[in-house]
Amino acid sequence: MLDFWRSRWENGHTGWHEADGNTSLRKFWPRLAGGSRVLVPLCGKSPDLLWLAGQGYDVTGVELSEIAARTFFDEAGLQFEVEEIDGFSWFRCPQVNITIVSGNYFEFSTQPFDALYDRASLVALPPKLRPTYVEHTNSLLKPGASQLLVTLEYDQSRAEGPPFSVEADEVKSYWSHLHCVDAREDIDNSPPKFREAGITTLVEATWVTQ
């Protein structure tokens, strides 16, 4: 799985990337105290990192590909410093409170975070890895941490992930305290392979802490 994601970035096959950021994040993100530490797993080069930092938060993304990390800062016009710590490359920007840690998320550890933003993490993983992802993510969060999770629901018999379809019952089995606040048709913004497979309905669901 790690080699798959590295190759996608190396070959520029990043159809899941949202160049304008995620609408649901801006609409449903909870108000947190300034300086709150926000974890963004498998962040890629998402502009959502900039939006979160712009709200006054200390944002840490974790991303396997160094290409994605460097590209994020280059496209944002931000200078960065890189420090190697315990097998991870820590990309830090002195201008804004954004850090991208490059390496295997499942081996990442640090002091716990106040909040989680997951748009492209849970849906990026096959079913057998999702429980491990949830367990590890929980270990990185403070008790009662705020969460915003975005999932996709579509006919997976027509096309295989990633991104994978994650139904509501599965979400609730991982995080029973999450509540679905929005479910909207989003086939027009989905990766091209879904439309090419004849899928006409794809729902983007947004879950937040109750």
Secondary structure as GFF3:
##gff-version 3
##sequence-region A 1 210
A	DSSP	alpha_helix	2	10	.	.	.	ID=ss1
A	DSSP	alpha_helix	23	28	.	.	.	ID=ss2
A	DSSP	beta_strand	37	41	.	.	.	ID=ss3
A	DSSP	alpha_helix	48	54	.	.	.	ID=ss4
A	DSSP	beta_strand	58	63	.	.	.	ID=ss5
A	DSSP	alpha_helix	66	76	.	.	.	ID=ss6
A	DSSP	beta_strand	81	85	.	.	.	ID=ss7
A	DSSP	beta_strand	88	92	.	.	.	ID=ss8
A	DSSP	beta_strand	98	102	.	.	.	ID=ss9
A	DSSP	three_ten_helix	105	107	.	.	.	ID=ss10
A	DSSP	beta_strand	113	118	.	.	.	ID=ss11
A	DSSP	three_ten_helix	122	124	.	.	.	ID=ss12
A	DSSP	alpha_helix	130	139	.	.	.	ID=ss13
A	DSSP	beta_strand	141	153	.	.	.	ID=ss14
A	DSSP	alpha_helix	168	174	.	.	.	ID=ss15
A	DSSP	beta_strand	178	185	.	.	.	ID=ss16
A	DSSP	three_ten_helix	187	189	.	.	.	ID=ss17
A	DSSP	alpha_helix	192	196	.	.	.	ID=ss18
A	DSSP	beta_strand	203	209	.	.	.	ID=ss19
###
